[in-house]
Amino acid sequence: MDDHVAVGLFRHGLTEANLNRQFCGWTDVPVSEEGLRKLQAQSVPDYDWIVTSDLTRCRQTAAVLWPHPQTSINKFREFHFGEWEQKTHAELQHVPEYQEWLQDYSTKVPGGDSYSSFAKRIEVGFLEVLDAMQERGIQRAAIVAHGGVIRHLLSVWAPEEKPFAEWSSENGHGYELSGRLSSMRRRERCISLQAVPSTAKKNG
């Protein structure tokens, strides 16, 4: 097997919670009608294996973008916002714990994740995908997940070293990491990163 692989990282389509700027981590909301229309209008590269977060919005997105069966992995869930799920900044801005968290993301959210617990879960899931690619001889895989998940993976595996806060992830769009599978499994950064085109079909 050629050791060079590509892993696409795609964020789920737009949801009503996104439009309302609500914290929506483990709350299982669907892609909105507008989000589905936007997904249906775009073209994405093809992949041999499609992996998703187990939440509805990610499974829906994958089903629109590719005809292939999906493998759902709950380790790719978004950050768990605990007591702040489905609330907005305006609703939380007077909560002391929220103000503390805004200053220091390593603080554990009441009833939810700390950044370290979130990061560990995501990295374990990604390494499991890379191991499966090795075992099954897969050279192109896509992961459909959440904005926070993608930004953390980029902070660890992208060629350019940037912290979580400096990465962005738009609904329905993604990035493609390319590199040597053996290196990526050793947690080394990939060789190249490109935003995934959404206007022209790219095969291979």
Number of C-alpha atoms within 10 A of each C-alpha: 7 9 13 14 21 20 24 27 28 29 27 32 29 23 20 15 18 15 9 11 14 17 19 22 22 17 17 12 15 21 24 17 13 12 19 21 14 14 24 12 11 16 16 21 18 19 19 13 19 23 22 29 24 20 23 16 25 28 22 18 26 28 13 16 18 16 10 14 12 19 13 18 18 14 20 27 24 22 24 23 21 18 11 20 16 18 16 15 13 9 11 13 12 10 10 10 14 18 12 14 14 12 9 11 13 14 16 19 20 14 12 18 19 18 18 13 14 20 18 12 17 23 19 13 17 19 15 15 20 21 17 12 19 17 9 9 13 19 20 20 20 25 29 30 32 28 22 23 26 25 21 21 17 24 18 19 21 23 17 14 12 14 12 16 10 9 15 12 18 13 19 25 20 26 20 21 24 23 21 16 22 15 14 20 16 9 13 16 21 22 16 14 19 12 13 19 16 16 10 11 11 12 8 7
